[in-house]
Amino acid sequence: MRRRPWVLASVTWAYIVWSLVPILVAIQFSFNDGRSRSTWQGFSLQWYFGSSGSVAEDPSLRLALVNSLVVAGLTTLIATPLGVATALGLARWRGRAGRVVGGLTLLPLATPEIVMGSALYLVFTNLFLFVPLGQPAQVLGHVTFSVSYVVVIVRSRLASIGTDYEEAARDLGCGRLSAVRLILLPLLTPAVFAGAMIVFASSMDDFVISAFLSPDASSVTVPIKLYSSVRNAPTPALNALATLLVFASLLAIFLGWLVQRRLPERNAVLRH
C-alpha cells in the first residue's frame, strides 16, 4: 500500500487556510453592528441595507456594483460565443498556421495584466477613438483576455469528445452546420457554460484593465472602488461590497462546476 502524502497534504491545507482566513475576517466585519473594521461589536445587516451608509443606500457603492455586473454580463455574452467559434475553428485548422494562431489565442493569458491594461489604454486613446473610455472600452478590454479562457476549456472538451459523433451524424445525412448544431454543441454545453462562468467571475474581479479604461467615477467597478476607498477611513460597508463581489464570483464558479458535472451524465444517458 502506498503511503498517503501527509507532507504535501499539510502544505496544501496550510496554503488554503492562509488564503481564506483574511477573506473570512473581511466578510465577518461586513456584518459588524458598529463602524469598526477591527473590533467585533455584534451581528447586523446594516452595512448591506437599512442605513444611510449601506451598499443599498450609498449611491457610489451601488453604482460600482451595478457597473461590475453590467461589464461582467456583457463580457460573458460577447466572449463566450467568440471563444466557442474560435475553438471550433482551431480544432479544424490543421498545419503550422493553425498551431501559430492557437498559440496567439493564449497570449493574453501569459501577458502581464499591467502590460495588457496600458496597451489597451493606448489603443483606445490613439487608434480606436470611436470607442469611448468607460464601459464600452472596459467591456472590449475584458473580452480581449476572456476569450482565451473559453477557448482553452472548449478545446479540451473537443479533444475528449473526438470526431466520431460528428462524423456519424454526417454519414446519416446531416450537413456540416446541422451536425455542429444538433450533435456537437449539446455535447459542448458543459464546457461552454463553465467557460462563461469563469469569464463572468474573472471580469467581476478584474482591477487593472478596468482601472486603466475608467475615465471617471461613472464607470468605477467594485475592485476600483475598493482600492480607492480603503485608504480613506472606510466603514464596514466596504467589507459588505467586497463580500458581494466574492459571493458573485463563487456563485458563478459553483454554477459552472454544477453544470459541468451534471450535463455529461445526461448526455451519456441520451447516447446510450
Summary of the structure (lengths in Angstrom):
residues: 272
radius of gyration: 22.4
end to end distance: 36.9
largest distance: 70.1
contacts: 837
relative contact order: 0.14
helix: 75%
strand: 1%
